Structure formats: structure tokens, C-alpha cells
């Protein structure tokens, strides 16, 4: 009941995102039910039915990813002060997020079932003059266990993925450090204050400060060169504390694996395209007869490689902005992009993979190939729409994470136009770097099938 009240009392933006999750779940559920209808109407074509079911894996993955992104940005499941006192700790909030996601996806599955039954004529007669009765097996009863299993697939996967992503991760605060010696409490005149890194899970850390009249340790001082004004200045010479809020985010390490998977996908596509002609492949839903099954496996590996390399490429764009004597604007845009590389990099890689596949299919169907059917069109729209919506949701999450930083910049006098220019500069850098890469991968992916 608490999860239902949180769902009902959310603001309009959150409700809109939940409705989008329900719409994506409805479209994916309808595709799964259409697969069941094809299997009932063609009992001898078991291979084609299994292939149609495998074709639904991409919409399922895109819907689950979008549902998880919406659950991450839900303010009702965000830890706040005072919630633990009423029994809503991190574990309970994780359960609430999973239940809210399951409610949205179940609503979409019910809509898909009603629309499917309407097209079959089980509710008010056959619509559209019975055109959809053939591939929906309108003359046969639906098996209840199979129907419920397919409809429950998206809610179960989405809620489980939300629970895994939002599970509480306990982290012990680092031990206090005094004069470079860990494990010692602060002396007389020192004090501790809680600090929090903006954009990361909140934690309390005890910082110790020596009294004002205390001498500066020798390992923190650096003698000025002869002839310079002043005798010494305090500069840290050792490695930076990894828990320092001012330390830059570490570089994502998915680029080598992403490049390897991407190269493997292109190699599989090329080998499959040479091993068989383009007209010898299996028939996919909606009239797609693009080529052998190995080409489809290569496309999947290519998309997965781009998704793995997305964070590292985003981090590279941030470094590129800060190269060659950057000013304040480029420094701000590059540092923010490096900080958000992990958060927005993976959805951005998925969008690049979808754009690459869309371009390859557009090139493939410019010839004398048969047109794409309605079910394939629906699947493509679901995958593309969920990928773009996930990227926009991740951008909203990143903006909320740096809200305190933005407010601090505005308080010290930074103009709002500078922040907007930094955002435009980040978008321009990503577009400049990722567009040629996506186009080159799309050309290589479509090459084995264009003869």
C-alpha cells in the first residue's frame, strides 16, 4: 500500500516517466503475445516461432533498461533524513522501488493483453475486417499458463533489475589522518566535520585540521626557487587521497573490452555474409529476410561492444575538451563530462548502437528487399524509443546529482549563460566524436549484406 501511495503522490514529471515505462511494457508484451499467436497458428514452424521469440529479446532488454533508469531517478525511493526512523531504510526503499517498477510494468502488460484480445475478436468481435486474425490465431483458444508467463516476463525482469541496481551498498568511512599518519585521532585544537561528495552516495568523513599556529609538516612544503618572493608554500607532494572530493573521477575501463567485442561482432558479420548469400537466411518477423543468422549475432555483438565502450568514450570527450590551454568554460564542461561518464556513457553507447543498426537497416532496404512489417516496425520503435528515453532520464539524473554544484556556482556569481554554454559544449563534443564513429561502424555492419 505504501508503494501505491508513493506512486499516486509523485509529481507530474515522475508520473510521466512511469507512464512511458508502462507504454514500453505494453508494446513489448504485445510483441510476446503475437509470438504466441504465431506459434499457435503455425504448429509445424517451431524454428520460426523460436526465432520470433528471440527477436523479442532486444525490446525486452531496452524496456528493462528504461525501467531501471526511471527507478533510479524516482525521488520517492531516494534515501532522506528521517526515513530510517520510521522503518524505511535503504533495504526498504529498494523494495519500494522494485514494487513501483513492477506496478508500472504490470499495468502495461494488462493493456497489451486487452489490445491483443481485442484484435483477436475475443472481446467485441474481429476489428479491421479480421485482417489480424491470421497471425494471432483467432480461431484457437489461448493457453492461460503461457499467456501469463509471457506477460509476467517484463515486470519480473524489470523489478529484479531495479532491486539489484538500487541495492544498499554499505561503505565504511576512511580512518582519520593526522600529519600523514593514518589511524591517529586529532589532537588538541583539531576538529572534525562531515563532508559529502556531490554526485555520489552520501557518507560522513572525519577531516582533521591542525591548529593555526602549528608548523607545516616538512613533506608538505616545497621551497621556492631563489629570487622568488616568499620562502615556502604548502603543497602536497604525495599521492592524492582517493576519498578527496576534489579528486577527478577514475577513467572507465570498458574501452578495451568494448573494442574487442565490437571487432568480434564485425568479424562474425563479415564471415557470415561471405559464407552464405543474403537470401539464404531465416525469415524474421515482419518480412525481414536480411541474411544469415550469423549476421544478426554480429549485429548484437556490435551493439554490446558500443555499450561497453560508451563510458570510456564519454570520458575521452571530457579530456578532449580540457586539452590545449582550456579556459574556464572548457574546464567546467570537460570536468563535468568526465564526472558523468559512467552515468550517461552506457545509455549513450546504447543510443549509438541503435543508430548504427537503424542506419544499416536503412541501407539494406534501399534496394529490392521486401518492406518491413508492422511487428518489426513496432520492435524497432520500442528499442529506439527506450534507448533515447533512457539517455534523457540519465541526463536528468546527472543534472539532479550536480544540483548543489550548480547552486554554488550561481551563488558565487557565475552567470546562467555560462552554465548553458557549458552544457551545449558538452553536447557538441559528444556529437562531434561519436557521430563519425557510429557512421563508420554502421557502414561496416551493413557491408556484408549489401551485394
ABEGO torsion letter per residue (X at the ends): XAAAAAAAABBAAAAAAAAAAAAAAAAAAAAAAAAAAAAAABAABAAAAAAAAAAAAAAAAAAAAAAAAAAAABAAABBBBGAAAAGBBAAAAAAAAAAAAAAAAAAAAAAAAAAAAAAAGAAAEBBGGGAAAAAAGAABBBBAAAAAAAAAAAAAAAAAAAAAAABBBBBBBBBBBBGGBBGBBBBBGBBBBBBBBBGBBBBBBBBBBBBAABBBBAAABBBBBBGBBEABBBBBABBBBAABAABBBBBBAAAAAAAAAAAAAAAAAAAAAAABBAAABBBBBGGBBAEBAAAAAAAAAAAAAAAAAAAAAAAAAAAAAABGGBBAAAAAAAAAAAAAAAAAAAAAAAAAAAAAAAAAAAAAAABABBBBBAAAAAAAAAAAAAAAAAAAAAAAAAAAAAAAAAAAAAAAGBBAAAAAAAAAAAAAAAAAAAAAAAAAAAAAAAAAABX
